Structures are given as structure tokens and as C-alpha cells.
Amino acid sequence: MDINGATSLKTIGVFRYTYPYIHVKLPFNYTHKHFDHLRIKNNNTLLIADYHIHSYGSFDSTLNISSKDTLLWILRKFINVLRIIKRDICEKHNKIIFLLCVVDHENVPLHILRKLREKQHFVENIFGSLLKEFEENIELSFKIIVGIEKKVELGEVLIYFPEPIDLLDYKLKHKILHMVKTCREFLHNIHRISKLNDVVKQSSHYGYVLAVPHPFKYRNYKLLPNKNINFIEVFNGRTGLKDNLKVLRLLLKGNMSKIPLCGSDAHIKNEILNSFTIVSNNFINLFYKIRLFEPAIVFSNIIAVLRIRDKKHLRNLSTSLGKTVKITLSREFLSWR
């Protein structure tokens, strides 16, 4: 995919169903100056990324990715995903990069960076045990990008710190200290800003990267015409298939010069990698897991109502609870018939 929109995606996009994921494969030629990790120069390298998860720093999330149990679960989930998609991503890869982008509502999850620094040896030991499960020699790396999900006057925007930190890097401590300092300055400057142009200006000053999350949720599609936002979340793990396919159709029309990404929008552990992105051999692969019911969304809405107690999240709770009951009853009815 040429990000300038010169390549027509209708003729060369591949759409298939890889249980339990919908899979869209698109040509990809990344030439943007930021997000260097997307510039896969080596054909033997595979990137598996979830570009949208929350931590317990968000009012509606209880996810703590810095705990040992959660880290172990995440890494095993990455390995399971790798096995599932091996049929479609058939090429042999010697290097595999696992990437998580952790964002919080109106805040950058700096607390997890400090705690992840303490878990470096634990991650190294996990990787050593996981490598034994592969017959061939593979180099694994686990990287984290932090960011913020910021409300602006037209909707919500994701702001990413452009440089991922490698949890296996021996210079991890110094990189985290630099990132914490920069992020604090950025947060101080945008704390009371709500206009999109001001947010874009501050983000550009620090070299941060902007993306439109779940465009047909909270009317975020109004942000799409802005040329300073270079990325778009095509598949969101918490958004219904219908709205996600609307975004895909917009992308395939070639009217937008935006780079497609996927994120699970995870608020609890089991939601991580419900939607994810794979970059390999000049192709970008978008994956979306079909959801049959919404207990995780009900749970996070309950957390939001208990923490901030406003009418909006009470309405969200009743809506998601109604959908869950409806789907559960329909499934019971079909099994009874």
C-alpha cells in the first residue's frame, strides 16, 4: 500500500476468514518519517502488533500488563496467534517482533514503564522457555509503545510516542527515564487543550504520531479529513463488525492517504489481541476476532460507572448489557431448537 493513495487497494486486497479472525491482507510500502518499526527492511522479519490497549490508569480498565501473570499470559497469547496465522503468513521468518501500544484516557501510562523495567529479567526467562517450543532458530523481541487517548472537540484521537522500548534492551533504564521526562512535559502542555489543531501542533513539536481510533464510534470519522493525522484504526476489537467494515470500505476506496492499523482496545486481559496488525514482506495484515457476546464491555462499563458515576457510562452499561442478554438468549433459543 502506498500511503499517498497512488495504489488501488480494491484489486489487490485479500479478504479471508481464518478462524476465529477475519483477515485482510493489503500491499504496504511504508515511507513515513515516524514509526520506524513499521519500516520492515528485512524479508525475514515479522511484526505482530496490538496498537490499542488500556491499563488500569484508565477509569474503565483493570488491566495491569506489568504483573508477572499478565506478562506471561500476553506472551503466550502472542505465540498462539503466531500458530493460528501461520497458514496465511506462510513465509519463514527468523526474527519476530511482538509490540503492544498502551494508552490511557487523558493520560500516558508512565506507571507501567517503571514497573516493566523491574521485570526485564523475568521477560528474558520467559522468552528463553518459549523459544524451546520452536524447532527452528528464531529471534524474539517484545516492545512497548506508550500513548494517550485524548478527547478533542470533534471526537477522540490516539497520540503515540514514536519510539518503542525493547524490554530486552540493556539500555532500558536510561530510555525509560528519557521517555518519562518527555511525556511529562507533553502532558503538561496538552492537559487543558481540547482543540484538535492545538493538539496536532503540540504532538508535531514532540514528534508524536496521531491516529483516529474506532472512526464510527463517538463520531470520530469527523477527524478523518485532517491531513496531520496519518494513521487510522481500521479494526477495533471492541467495535462491531459492521462499523469496522465501514472503515475498511473507506480505506479501499483510496480517498484517504492514511496508514491502516488494528487494536484490540483491551480493557481486561482476555481482550488483548482480539484485533491486531501484522507487517511482513511488503504486506500489512489486519485481523479482527468475531465477538459473540460482550461480557468484557459490560465489565468495563461497570468499572467506569463505579469510578466516575456519570450518565453517559450508565447508558453504555445498559446498552452493552442489553446486547449481551439478547445474544445469549438467541443462542439458547437456537440450541433448544
Summary of the structure (lengths in Angstrom):
residues: 337
radius of gyration: 19.5
end to end distance: 46.8
largest distance: 62.1
contacts: 1091
relative contact order: 0.16
helix: 39%
strand: 26%
